[in-house]
Amino acid sequence: MTPLARIEFARAGGLVNTDALDNSAGVDCSDHEVNIKILLDSLPADRRLDPVRRSEVLAALTDDVSELVLANNRAQNRVLGDARWNAHRMVDVHTRMVNDLVDKRGLDCELEALPNADGFVELSEAGLGLTSPELATLLAHAKLDLKAELEDSDVFSDGYFSARLAAYFPAALRTVAPVAEHPLRQEILGTEIVNDIFARGGLTYAHRLREETGAGPADVVRAFVITSEVFGLAELWSDIAAAKLPPATEYELVVEARRLLDRVSRWFLAHRRQPLSVDAEIDSFRSDVRTQSGEVGDWLRGAEGLAMEASCRRYDEAGVETSIARRIADGLYRFSLLDIVDVAREVGHNVAEVASLYFALSDHLGVDRWLIKVSTLPRGERWHTLARLALRDDLYRSVRLLTRDVLSSGEPGDSPDSRILLWESANRAKIERARRTLGEIDATSTHDLASLSVAANALRACEYLLTAGG
């Protein structure tokens, strides 16, 4: 194992004292003690602590600093743990990550004991993935790469990051020194935010988001932070970790939570003005999304409601707390709140009214069934992945636009069912054609990219009925 892999692997497993590691080794050690000393030493002469007071402050912070470092170690360990659990499924993505690092950073696969192109082919054909030391090496280089790309960025200028910097330091220190003026503000935030991204998003999140959307490193940071804040993902991850579940159960929950992180991140990059304003987007969506999240289960209809309840029961049987189980089970349905909130603002209706119609339409058209079929499409090749994402986006887009159109049917206060009935009665012939097409596709034993593209087009045809005049 190379020195970089050894250090990162040891840190992740808590096998060495991270405070003793030197940043020159290329590892993102969170040396809180050094950064605290730098902050205290940077104070103006008239505000600087005398030696006795300085020693007292540092001594009082020892336990807090130790806990912060240990928390980072535990997070690193979980990243590698779920990466091992999922390695065989992600080998194609890991291949592209390594190739990207070779091209951009001159990564030497032989020196770092990573597979070359032929080695990755062999792993894929055998249904295997990278080993723990290899994953540790890839994690270290992926972090270093993202941090290096953020060095000259102004991404940390939003107010959110001042609060994040403050959270890096023990609370007691904030009354002693102005942490916002730390000389290494940019470097500390770069390390901390990159650590957050990999701890919650996993080894491949940043790479996949860039592949799938063309986003730059600063865009990835903004999308990640906004998504985490709007949907309370930091709290969800913390609750999952605190539950002390069996590893396989924890990894399954984390993978499901990351599906929400992925979809919401892409939504913000696709539907909001770029570059994203972290503060503005959080202010715009967090209140509505968090307020309405608890209602989503009540709005779900038919198969979608049954699917969510079945997931909750399965997690409950696995020993998962009800609050965690529900947030995981309804996560991908809560994703639709972004479109719902947007539509509500466009048409001047309240969020609950739009949400009720949105989920009624989704059930009426069987959209969830088609989303599940899309998710079963091949994931290996990059272009297959992009095609799958495009199909999924088409399905969500159709429900969003149909919701907006169907809202214009009927009178204020009408139920979702009466609005849908009135809309269908005005467009019956074309809707029946679309329904026949969907029925024929649904009846086939297997589904591929071609058949599901036709299904998406059939739903899209419904979307244009009103705007085209029926």
HELIX and SHEET records of a PDB file:
HELIX    1   1 PRO A    3  GLY A   13  1                                  11    
HELIX    2   2 THR A   18  ALA A   20  5                                   3    
HELIX    3   3 ASN A   23  ALA A   25  5                                   3    
HELIX    4   4 HIS A   32  ASP A   41  1                                  10    
HELIX    5   5 ALA A   45  ARG A   47  5                                   3    
HELIX    6   6 PRO A   51  ALA A   60  1                                  10    
HELIX    7   7 THR A   62  ASN A   86  1                                  25    
HELIX    8   8 VAL A   91  ARG A  105  1                                  15    
HELIX    9   9 ALA A  117  ALA A  126  1                                  10    
HELIX   10  10 SER A  132  LEU A  150  1                                  19    
HELIX   11  11 VAL A  155  SER A  157  5                                   3    
HELIX   12  12 GLY A  159  TYR A  168  1                                  10    
HELIX   13  13 ALA A  171  THR A  175  5                                   5    
HELIX   14  14 VAL A  179  GLU A  181  5                                   3    
HELIX   15  15 ARG A  185  GLY A  201  1                                  17    
HELIX   16  16 TYR A  205  THR A  213  1                                   9    
HELIX   17  17 PRO A  217  VAL A  230  1                                  14    
HELIX   18  18 LEU A  233  ALA A  242  1                                  10    
HELIX   19  19 PRO A  247  HIS A  271  1                                  25    
HELIX   20  20 VAL A  278  SER A  293  1                                  16    
HELIX   21  21 VAL A  296  TRP A  299  1                                   4    
HELIX   22  22 GLY A  302  GLU A  317  1                                  16    
HELIX   23  23 THR A  322  ALA A  329  1                                   8    
HELIX   24  24 GLY A  331  ARG A  334  1                                   4    
HELIX   25  25 LEU A  337  VAL A  347  1                                  11    
HELIX   26  26 VAL A  351  LEU A  365  1                                  15    
HELIX   27  27 VAL A  367  SER A  375  1                                   9    
HELIX   28  28 ARG A  382  VAL A  406  1                                  25    
HELIX   29  29 PRO A  416  ALA A  426  1                                  11    
HELIX   30  30 ARG A  428  ALA A  443  1                                  16    
HELIX   31  31 LEU A  449  GLU A  463  1                                  15    
END                                                                             
